[in-house]
Amino acid sequence: NNILGASGQLVNEQQLSELNNQLGGAHARTAAAKARLDQVERLHLSKDETGGFPEAVQSQTITALRSQYAEVMRREAEQMTSLGERHPAVIEIQAEAVRLHKMIEDEVHRIALSARSEYESARANEAALAAALETLKHNAVTTNEAMVTLRELERDVQASRAIYESFLVRARETGEQEQLDTKNIRVISRAEPPQGRSFPPSNFLLAVGALLIGVGAGSGIVIMRDA
């Protein structure tokens, strides 16, 4: 029945406890990945690449692109004030701003794909651990049922062992008695039946004794009355 134990505990019970802890950690990681994915997707749908980014979307690339984008927008404002919006320099700055805007959007999209991949991986790992946990639970139930039968068999073994050991002791004693040397035994005298009983006394002796006791008692009473 594959009943294995280690350190006084069944192996499947140890595995069940460890897997349950792993499942708890996997569930926490899945929840964190889902929260990060939701933040990234909300940002990606809002198209707010120039606004504030949540912590889940922070990266060195986006930080650098936002810094460049802010500088370009500052230059655009200065050039438009001095040169006008139709000046080639302003048009070139605007094209640079569009390019940076597209790069930021692409980076956010890449982060969103990475976050979704991380979430799907965490969810798959959690599902695999949950399935393994259910299998272990089923095995634990089967093992517990087998343990009941095992304990009954162990009790039968102990009873049979006790009977067997008592038979061994008796056989050993019998063997030792058979090994006794009876060749040097001789009869010193034959046993004779007694001629008469030694106790209790005969009826005649009992009658004489009773008579003497009665005479003595009567004499004593008379003497005491006279006195």
KEVEX-289313 format. One line per 4 residues: their letters; for each residue y, x, z of N, C-alpha, C, O, CB. Coordinates in pm, whole numbers. Last residue first. Glycine has a CB too. Layout:
// residues N
a) Y:X:Z:Y:X:Z:Y:X:Z:Y:X:Z:Y:X:Z  ...
// end
This chain:
// residues 227
adrm) -2299:-1487:9857:-2185:-1407:9898:-2060:-1493:9908:-1953:-1443:9942:-2162:-1292:9800  -2450:-1689:9747:-2461:-1658:9887:-2341:-1577:9938:-2291:-1599:10048:-2589:-1582:9913  -2363:-1667:9481:-2335:-1790:9555:-2346:-1764:9705:-2262:-1811:9782:-2432:-1903:9512  -2456:-1413:9410:-2312:-1437:9408:-2276:-1565:9485:-2170:-1571:9548:-2263:-1446:9265
ivig) -2732:-1452:9433:-2664:-1353:9520:-2514:-1380:9525:-2452:-1371:9630:-2691:-1207:9471  -2772:-1636:9227:-2801:-1670:9366:-2726:-1580:9460:-2663:-1625:9555:-2950:-1662:9394  -2697:-1487:8997:-2621:-1608:9031:-2640:-1645:9176:-2544:-1681:9244:-2663:-1724:8943  -2891:-1287:9001:-2751:-1253:9015:-2668:-1372:9054:-2577:-1360:9135:-2698:-1194:8888
sgag) -3120:-1430:8954:-3102:-1359:9080:-2956:-1326:9102:-2905:-1337:9214:-3187:-1232:9083  -3072:-1518:8690:-3082:-1613:8800:-3060:-1550:8934:-2991:-1605:9019:-3216:-1680:8798  -3067:-1274:8549:-2948:-1357:8550:-2953:-1455:8664:-2852:-1476:8731:-2930:-1430:8420  -3326:-1184:8590:-3212:-1104:8635:-3087:-1189:8644:-3009:-1176:8739:-3189:-986:8542
vgil) -3471:-1383:8462:-3488:-1357:8606:-3368:-1282:8661:-3316:-1316:8768:-3617:-1277:8632  -3375:-1354:8194:-3355:-1478:8267:-3367:-1461:8418:-3287:-1515:8494:-3454:-1582:8219  -3458:-1097:8130:-3314:-1126:8129:-3285:-1253:8207:-3184:-1262:8277:-3261:-1138:7984  -3732:-1132:8145:-3666:-1039:8236:-3516:-1067:8243:-3455:-1060:8350:-3692:-894:8192
lagv) -3771:-1317:7934:-3807:-1351:8072:-3734:-1262:8171:-3679:-1311:8269:-3959:-1339:8093  -3685:-1172:7708:-3612:-1293:7744:-3640:-1333:7888:-3549:-1376:7959:-3649:-1408:7649  -3881:-971:7708:-3740:-936:7727:-3659:-1056:7770:-3575:-1045:7859:-3682:-878:7599  -4107:-1125:7657:-4095:-1049:7783:-3950:-1015:7811:-3903:-1027:7924:-4179:-920:7776
allf) -4041:-1220:7397:-4062:-1315:7508:-4046:-1245:7642:-3980:-1297:7732:-4201:-1380:7499  -4023:-982:7248:-3905:-1067:7259:-3918:-1164:7375:-3820:-1189:7446:-3882:-1144:7129  -4286:-896:7266:-4180:-816:7329:-4053:-897:7345:-3983:-884:7445:-4152:-690:7246  -4402:-1101:7116:-4440:-1078:7256:-4331:-1000:7328:-4290:-1036:7438:-4573:-1002:7264
nspp) -4298:-1075:6857:-4265:-1194:6936:-4298:-1176:7085:-4228:-1230:7170:-4340:-1316:6880  -4181:-733:6796:-4278:-843:6786:-4235:-958:6876:-4147:-943:6961:-4420:-795:6825  -3852:-629:6668:-3969:-620:6758:-4060:-742:6741:-4022:-842:6681:-3922:-609:6905  -3771:-608:6303:-3740:-635:6445:-3865:-630:6533:-3976:-626:6480:-3674:-774:6458
fsrg) -3895:-276:6286:-3788:-366:6329:-3797:-492:6246:-3828:-484:6128:-3647:-299:6315  -4122:-161:6200:-4046:-92:6304:-3933:-178:6358:-3882:-152:6467:-3990:38:6249  -4444:-301:6135:-4301:-297:6116:-4233:-224:6231:-4280:-226:6344:-4245:-438:6101  -4729:-87:6072:-4661:-206:6122:-4512:-192:6103:-4462:-88:6061:-4694:-231:6270
qppe) -4815:118:5908:-4913:39:5982:-4853:-89:6037:-4922:-191:6045:-4972:121:6095  -4674:162:5575:-4665:167:5721:-4772:78:5786:-4814:-23:5728:-4525:124:5768  -4846:327:5302:-4779:208:5356:-4778:213:5507:-4873:264:5566:-4849:81:5307  -4772:662:5199:-4864:570:5266:-4787:448:5314:-4675:461:5362:-4935:639:5384
arsi) -4742:882:4929:-4673:781:5008:-4773:681:5063:-4851:622:4988:-4566:709:4923  -4877:1208:4951:-4877:1075:4894:-4804:980:4986:-4804:997:5108:-5018:1026:4868  -4690:1512:4928:-4780:1420:4999:-4770:1284:4937:-4668:1248:4878:-4748:1413:5152  -4595:1667:4711:-4619:1727:4843:-4713:1640:4924:-4807:1692:4984:-4488:1747:4918
vrin) -4655:1711:4375:-4654:1609:4480:-4686:1676:4613:-4793:1736:4628:-4755:1495:4449  -4436:1904:4165:-4566:1880:4230:-4549:1782:4344:-4441:1772:4404:-4628:2012:4280  -4283:2027:3865:-4279:1924:3971:-4420:1908:4028:-4515:1898:3951:-4225:1787:3915  -4263:2190:3646:-4271:2255:3778:-4262:2154:3892:-4236:2193:4006:-4159:2359:3793
ktdl) -4232:2027:3425:-4360:2098:3441:-4374:2157:3581:-4486:2172:3630:-4372:2210:3336  -4000:1904:3349:-4081:1837:3453:-4214:1909:3478:-4300:1855:3548:-4109:1692:3412  -3684:1980:3254:-3817:2041:3261:-3895:1980:3378:-3860:2003:3494:-3807:2196:3276  -3474:1771:3058:-3516:1815:3191:-3660:1867:3188:-3747:1806:3126:-3503:1699:3293
qeqe) -3408:1666:2813:-3421:1811:2819:-3463:1862:2957:-3486:1982:2973:-3292:1875:2780  -3372:1402:2858:-3492:1441:2786:-3517:1592:2792:-3630:1639:2778:-3482:1396:2642  -3125:1410:2982:-3241:1371:3061:-3370:1411:2992:-3467:1450:3057:-3240:1220:3087  -2964:1482:2765:-2975:1576:2878:-3095:1541:2965:-3162:1630:3016:-2847:1575:2963
gter) -2992:1251:2608:-3041:1379:2559:-3058:1481:2670:-3154:1558:2671:-2948:1434:2453  -2864:1067:2772:-3006:1051:2740:-3066:1181:2691:-3178:1217:2728:-3026:942:2635  -2603:1170:2763:-2677:1163:2891:-2826:1151:2867:-2906:1216:2934:-2627:1046:2975  -2549:1138:2491:-2547:1272:2550:-2625:1274:2682:-2701:1366:2710:-2402:1318:2572
arvl) -2562:862:2468:-2658:943:2395:-2665:1085:2451:-2772:1144:2457:-2622:947:2247  -2343:793:2628:-2478:750:2667:-2583:833:2597:-2683:870:2658:-2499:602:2636  -2137:909:2477:-2160:952:2616:-2301:916:2659:-2371:997:2719:-2057:887:2711  -2166:763:2238:-2183:909:2238:-2212:960:2379:-2299:1045:2398:-2058:977:2181
fsey) -2108:507:2327:-2242:536:2278:-2268:687:2275:-2378:732:2306:-2262:476:2138  -1838:546:2385:-1930:512:2494:-2075:536:2453:-2156:581:2534:-1911:365:2536  -1744:599:2127:-1739:706:2227:-1830:675:2345:-1892:766:2400:-1596:727:2276  -1786:347:2009:-1857:465:1957:-1859:577:2060:-1961:643:2079:-1792:513:1828
iars) -1608:191:2154:-1752:162:2160:-1832:284:2115:-1933:320:2176:-1788:39:2072  -1368:316:2078:-1406:312:2219:-1556:285:2235:-1623:347:2317:-1326:205:2294  -1373:271:1802:-1377:409:1852:-1420:411:1999:-1497:498:2041:-1239:477:1835  -1348:-5:1791:-1472:57:1743:-1485:201:1793:-1595:246:1823:-1477:55:1589
aqvd) -1087:-28:1894:-1199:-90:1964:-1332:-26:1921:-1417:3:2005:-1202:-241:1937  -946:117:1697:-945:163:1836:-1060:102:1916:-1123:171:1996:-812:127:1902  -999:-41:1471:-1043:99:1475:-1048:149:1618:-1143:217:1657:-949:188:1390  -871:-276:1540:-1017:-276:1520:-1073:-135:1528:-1180:-111:1583:-1053:-340:1384
rele) -608:-180:1542:-668:-231:1666:-821:-235:1656:-891:-202:1751:-614:-370:1699  -584:-117:1271:-577:-9:1370:-634:-54:1504:-701:24:1572:-432:38:1388  -597:-371:1158:-703:-273:1128:-702:-160:1230:-808:-111:1269:-687:-217:987  -359:-474:1258:-486:-538:1293:-602:-441:1269:-694:-432:1350:-506:-667:1211
rltv) -178:-300:1135:-189:-299:1281:-319:-366:1327:-382:-320:1422:-68:-371:1344  -220:-375:865:-249:-239:909:-265:-233:1061:-358:-169:1111:-138:-142:864  -127:-636:857:-270:-610:834:-308:-472:884:-417:-453:939:-304:-623:686  142:-574:905:70:-664:995:-80:-642:982:-151:-630:1081:105:-812:965
maen) 206:-413:688:203:-351:820:131:-440:921:65:-389:1012:346:-323:869  214:-593:479:102:-499:484:91:-433:621:-19:-401:666:118:-392:376  454:-716:543:331:-795:543:209:-704:551:112:-734:622:324:-884:417  623:-496:509:610:-558:641:485:-644:651:418:-646:754:734:-643:672
ttva) 593:-454:232:547:-353:327:530:-411:467:433:-378:536:645:-236:331  713:-684:130:571:-658:103:514:-557:202:402:-571:249:552:-608:-41  973:-639:224:899:-758:267:750:-738:246:669:-770:334:947:-883:189  1032:-403:87:1030:-402:233:955:-523:287:881:-511:385:1173:-401:288
nhkl) 1029:-486:-179:927:-392:-133:917:-388:18:808:-373:74:956:-251:-187  1257:-645:-170:1127:-706:-201:1014:-615:-154:916:-662:-96:1114:-734:-352  1446:-447:-115:1427:-557:-21:1291:-624:-44:1220:-655:52:1541:-660:-36  1423:-289:-345:1383:-233:-216:1362:-342:-111:1271:-333:-28:1488:-133:-167
tela) 1528:-471:-530:1390:-423:-544:1339:-367:-412:1225:-394:-373:1381:-317:-655  1788:-492:-434:1702:-610:-434:1556:-571:-446:1469:-630:-382:1741:-705:-548  1873:-228:-480:1868:-279:-343:1779:-402:-335:1702:-416:-240:2009:-312:-293  1871:-216:-757:1778:-130:-683:1763:-178:-539:1655:-170:-482:1827:15:-684
aala) 2078:-398:-806:1943:-428:-853:1839:-344:-778:1733:-394:-741:1932:-402:-1003  2291:-258:-688:2255:-390:-636:2113:-428:-679:2037:-484:-600:2354:-496:-684  2299:-29:-849:2266:-15:-707:2224:-149:-646:2133:-154:-563:2385:41:-630  2373:-152:-1090:2246:-80:-1082:2202:-63:-936:2085:-79:-904:2258:57:-1150
aena) 2624:-254:-1022:2517:-346:-1060:2380:-279:-1049:2283:-341:-1006:2540:-398:-1201  2763:-15:-974:2745:-111:-865:2631:-208:-895:2552:-241:-807:2876:-189:-840  2756:94:-1232:2691:165:-1121:2666:72:-1003:2561:78:-939:2777:284:-1077  2908:-98:-1367:2768:-76:-1405:2691:-5:-1294:2576:-38:-1266:2760:4:-1535
rase) 3154:-61:-1237:3086:-191:-1227:2938:-178:-1264:2852:-240:-1201:3154:-294:-1318  3216:201:-1310:3199:168:-1168:3124:36:-1151:3040:23:-1062:3336:159:-1099  3235:167:-1589:3135:258:-1532:3108:227:-1386:2993:226:-1342:3182:404:-1546  3447:-10:-1605:3317:-52:-1656:3206:38:-1600:3097:-10:-1568:3316:-48:-1810
yesr) 3651:152:-1494:3611:27:-1428:3473:-18:-1475:3390:-59:-1393:3715:-83:-1456  3666:359:-1682:3632:390:-1543:3584:266:-1469:3489:272:-1391:3753:451:-1471  3743:211:-1906:3615:283:-1908:3569:317:-1766:3451:305:-1733:3628:412:-1991  3992:123:-1816:3886:25:-1845:3750:92:-1847:3652:37:-1796:3912:-45:-1979
asla) 4124:370:-1793:4105:286:-1674:3996:183:-1696:3916:156:-1606:4237:217:-1636  4122:452:-2059:4053:533:-1959:4025:452:-1833:3918:462:-1773:4136:658:-1924  4282:251:-2171:4143:266:-2215:4062:346:-2113:3947:313:-2085:4137:334:-2353  4520:306:-2032:4455:176:-2016:4308:183:-2059:4220:128:-1992:4529:68:-2098
irhv) 4580:558:-2128:4549:543:-1986:4479:410:-1960:4389:402:-1877:4678:552:-1901  4634:486:-2392:4523:577:-2363:4482:566:-2216:4363:564:-2184:4562:724:-2397  4859:326:-2352:4737:266:-2410:4615:354:-2381:4507:304:-2350:4754:245:-2564  5034:519:-2259:4997:409:-2171:4870:341:-2221:4784:302:-2141:5112:307:-2162
edei) 5049:672:-2492:4994:732:-2370:4951:624:-2270:4847:635:-2205:5098:827:-2306  5170:493:-2669:5034:541:-2697:4969:601:-2572:4850:582:-2549:5038:647:-2809  5419:468:-2541:5332:350:-2556:5188:393:-2583:5095:336:-2526:5383:260:-2671  5514:727:-2569:5492:672:-2435:5397:552:-2441:5308:538:-2358:5627:631:-2371
mkhl) 5528:737:-2849:5440:829:-2779:5410:779:-2637:5297:788:-2590:5504:969:-2774  5725:543:-2900:5590:524:-2950:5490:616:-2878:5378:573:-2850:5585:549:-3101  5944:667:-2777:5901:535:-2730:5757:508:-2773:5676:457:-2695:5994:425:-2784  5968:892:-2939:5930:908:-2799:5879:777:-2739:5783:775:-2662:6048:960:-2716
rvae) 6047:761:-3179:5925:843:-3175:5876:862:-3031:5757:849:-3004:5951:980:-3241  6286:641:-3099:6174:556:-3142:6042:633:-3135:5940:580:-3092:6197:503:-3287  6435:873:-3049:6408:780:-2939:6289:689:-2973:6203:662:-2889:6533:695:-2909  6448:980:-3306:6380:1056:-3201:6344:966:-3084:6236:979:-3026:6468:1173:-3153
aqie) 6605:783:-3423:6469:803:-3472:6386:881:-3370:6268:852:-3350:6471:876:-3609  6841:825:-3282:6769:698:-3265:6625:710:-3314:6534:653:-3254:6842:586:-3341  6911:1074:-3379:6879:1060:-3236:6801:931:-3212:6707:928:-3132:7008:1062:-3150  6962:1004:-3645:6854:1099:-3614:6812:1089:-3467:6694:1094:-3435:6899:1244:-3647
ivap) 7181:839:-3611:7059:784:-3670:6939:875:-3639:6829:827:-3610:7075:766:-3823  7364:1026:-3516:7321:915:-3428:7192:855:-3479:7103:823:-3400:7431:806:-3420  7388:1185:-3738:7339:1244:-3613:7290:1136:-3518:7189:1152:-3449:7449:1328:-3545  7496:1006:-3930:7360:1063:-3945:7305:1124:-3817:7185:1115:-3791:7360:1169:-4054
hreg) 7657:716:-3799:7662:859:-3826:7520:914:-3836:7432:872:-3760:7742:934:-3716  7665:458:-3723:7617:484:-3858:7618:632:-3892:7584:669:-4005:7700:408:-3958  7785:439:-3470:7642:413:-3481:7585:443:-3618:7463:454:-3630:7614:271:-3446  8009:711:-3380:7979:579:-3435:7830:565:-3463:7758:664:-3477:8059:554:-3563
lstm) 8096:940:-3255:8071:944:-3398:8048:805:-3459:8066:787:-3579:7952:1032:-3427  8144:890:-2980:8232:982:-3052:8217:971:-3204:8315:992:-3277:8205:1123:-3009  7955:701:-2906:8093:686:-2860:8189:769:-2946:8299:725:-2979:8105:726:-2713  7723:798:-3012:7774:671:-3063:7920:651:-3022:7998:591:-3095:7689:555:-3013
qeae) 7689:1028:-2859:7719:1040:-3002:7775:910:-3059:7863:913:-3144:7594:1081:-3079  7635:922:-2602:7751:1010:-2623:7791:1014:-2771:7909:1004:-2805:7719:1152:-2574  7403:774:-2648:7523:707:-2598:7646:791:-2622:7752:738:-2658:7509:676:-2450  7230:976:-2731:7265:867:-2823:7392:796:-2777:7478:762:-2859:7149:765:-2834
rrmv) 7206:1129:-2502:7272:1187:-2620:7315:1077:-2717:7422:1085:-2778:7178:1288:-2691  7065:944:-2347:7196:991:-2301:7275:1048:-2419:7394:1020:-2435:7181:1098:-2190  6831:919:-2493:6916:801:-2478:7056:841:-2429:7155:777:-2467:6852:702:-2380  6731:1179:-2460:6768:1130:-2594:6860:1010:-2584:6957:1000:-2659:6642:1094:-2674
eayq) 6680:1179:-2183:6777:1273:-2239:6825:1227:-2376:6944:1234:-2407:6717:1414:-2249  6482:982:-2167:6608:962:-2097:6718:1054:-2152:6833:1013:-2166:6590:985:-1946  6281:1108:-2314:6339:982:-2363:6474:954:-2295:6568:907:-2360:6241:865:-2336  6218:1326:-2154:6274:1349:-2288:6344:1223:-2342:6449:1230:-2405:6163:1393:-2386
srla) 6120:1183:-1934:6235:1273:-1917:6301:1301:-2052:6423:1299:-2063:6191:1406:-1851  5904:1053:-2049:6015:973:-1997:6140:1059:-1977:6252:1013:-2000:5975:907:-1864  5743:1274:-2108:5796:1191:-2217:5913:1106:-2169:6011:1090:-2241:5686:1101:-2274  5684:1369:-1848:5757:1454:-1943:5819:1372:-2055:5934:1395:-2092:5664:1561:-2002
titq) 5545:1147:-1746:5665:1196:-1677:5750:1282:-1772:5872:1268:-1777:5625:1279:-1552  5331:1133:-1920:5430:1025:-1920:5559:1070:-1851:5668:1034:-1894:5373:900:-1851  5203:1377:-1847:5247:1351:-1985:5354:1244:-1990:5457:1262:-2056:5128:1310:-2071  5138:1348:-1582:5235:1452:-1619:5289:1427:-1760:5406:1453:-1788:5170:1591:-1611
sqva) 5136:1006:-1468:5069:1123:-1527:5177:1223:-1567:5293:1187:-1584:4981:1083:-1650  5086:690:-1325:5158:817:-1321:5073:928:-1383:4954:942:-1352:5197:852:-1177  4957:457:-1301:4983:501:-1437:5057:635:-1440:5086:687:-1548:5065:396:-1511  4932:395:-1033:4808:404:-1110:4831:461:-1249:4736:510:-1310:4745:267:-1121
epfg) 5194:363:-946:5126:489:-915:4999:507:-997:4961:619:-1029:5092:494:-766  5387:212:-1213:5310:211:-1088:5236:342:-1068:5218:420:-1162:5211:93:-1086  5703:304:-1340:5558:304:-1359:5489:296:-1224:5528:365:-1130:5513:430:-1436  6004:145:-1442:5925:212:-1339:5776:197:-1366:5730:91:-1408:5959:157:-1201
gted) 6073:167:-1797:6100:127:-1661:6014:204:-1562:5960:311:-1592:6077:-22:-1644  5994:228:-2048:6106:307:-1995:6137:272:-1851:6219:339:-1788:6230:285:-2081  5793:62:-2126:5760:204:-2113:5874:285:-2053:5853:400:-2013:5723:260:-2247  5711:-220:-2115:5824:-163:-2039:5798:-15:-2015:5783:29:-1901:5845:-238:-1903
kslh) 5530:-391:-2226:5601:-298:-2315:5721:-233:-2245:5819:-197:-2310:5647:-371:-2440  5359:-562:-2097:5503:-584:-2079:5588:-497:-2171:5705:-526:-2192:5541:-558:-1935  5109:-464:-2152:5149:-590:-2215:5299:-614:-2203:5358:-680:-2289:5073:-706:-2152  5108:-235:-1995:5091:-221:-2140:5135:-349:-2212:5192:-342:-2321:4945:-189:-2174
lrev) 5131:-340:-1738:5238:-254:-1790:5230:-245:-1942:5332:-248:-2010:5231:-113:-1728  4889:-478:-1723:5015:-551:-1711:5132:-471:-1766:5220:-525:-1833:5040:-587:-1564  4713:-260:-1749:4719:-362:-1855:4846:-446:-1846:4904:-481:-1948:4596:-453:-1847  4763:-120:-1511:4788:-55:-1641:4800:-160:-1751:4888:-150:-1837:4676:45:-1676
qdlr) 4688:-308:-1317:4825:-255:-1321:4857:-197:-1458:4965:-221:-1513:4843:-148:-1212  4416:-346:-1382:4510:-458:-1389:4654:-410:-1396:4734:-464:-1473:4491:-551:-1267  4315:-89:-1329:4312:-143:-1465:4409:-259:-1480:4478:-268:-1581:4170:-189:-1501  4349:-74:-1052:4422:19:-1138:4427:-33:-1282:4530:-23:-1349:4355:158:-1135
akaa) 4173:-277:-973:4314:-287:-939:4398:-196:-1028:4505:-235:-1075:4337:-253:-791  3931:-170:-1064:3980:-297:-1121:4130:-314:-1092:4204:-360:-1178:3901:-418:-1063  3907:56:-904:3920:73:-1049:3974:-54:-1115:4053:-47:-1209:3784:110:-1111  3880:-68:-654:3994:20:-679:4017:38:-829:4131:37:-876:3973:156:-611
atra) 3637:-206:-693:3759:-280:-662:3883:-196:-690:3982:-247:-743:3758:-326:-516  3465:12:-732:3484:-87:-838:3613:-166:-817:3688:-191:-911:3363:-182:-845  3478:137:-483:3527:208:-603:3552:111:-719:3648:128:-794:3426:316:-646  3361:-63:-324:3500:-23:-299:3558:49:-421:3674:26:-457:3507:69:-174
hagg) 3103:-66:-433:3186:-187:-440:3333:-153:-418:3421:-209:-484:3138:-291:-336  3018:190:-365:3034:155:-506:3120:30:-523:3201:22:-615:2897:132:-572  3003:167:-85:3098:260:-146:3124:227:-292:3238:236:-339:3048:401:-133  2797:-27:-70:2928:-54:-12:3035:37:-71:3144:-8:-103:2923:-39:138
lqnn) 2589:114:-189:2640:-6:-256:2777:-44:-201:2864:-87:-276:2542:-123:-238  2545:313:1:2593:350:-133:2652:230:-206:2753:242:-276:2478:411:-215  2447:154:209:2573:228:227:2632:268:92:2753:258:71:2550:353:314  2211:67:85:2310:-32:126:2446:33:149:2549:-24:113:2263:-103:254
lesl) 2078:306:59:2123:237:-62:2226:130:-29:2317:106:-107:2004:174:-134  2024:367:329:2108:456:249:2164:385:126:2281:401:92:2027:580:206  1858:147:399:1983:171:470:2078:259:387:2197:229:377:1955:236:606  1646:182:217:1722:57:217:1857:75:286:1958:25:238:1641:-54:286
qqen) 1546:430:291:1607:415:158:1692:288:152:1798:287:89:1497:411:50  1448:361:544:1553:462:532:1624:448:398:1747:454:391:1493:603:547  1255:174:464:1365:130:549:1481:230:545:1597:190:543:1317:111:694  1082:337:319:1156:233:247:1269:175:330:1370:132:275:1062:121:205
vlqg) 980:499:524:1065:559:420:1145:451:348:1263:471:319:980:639:319  992:399:866:938:383:732:1036:436:628:1157:421:642:904:236:705  1016:640:1126:1073:527:1055:1012:521:916:984:624:855:1227:537:1047  944:879:1249:925:755:1321:981:632:1253:992:528:1317:985:766:1454
sagl) 987:1071:1052:1069:1071:1174:1062:938:1247:1162:889:1301:1215:1104:1140  857:865:804:914:997:834:1005:982:954:1090:893:958:992:1056:711  598:701:614:690:712:726:739:854:745:672:950:708:624:662:853  477:469:377:510:608:412:613:608:523:703:524:526:563:686:288
inn) 256:283:216:330:279:343:352:423:388:259:490:433:253:196:452  115:215:-18:232:304:-24:320:293:100:442:294:90:316:273:-148  -123:82:0:0:0:0:127:85:0:237:31:17:1:-92:121
// end
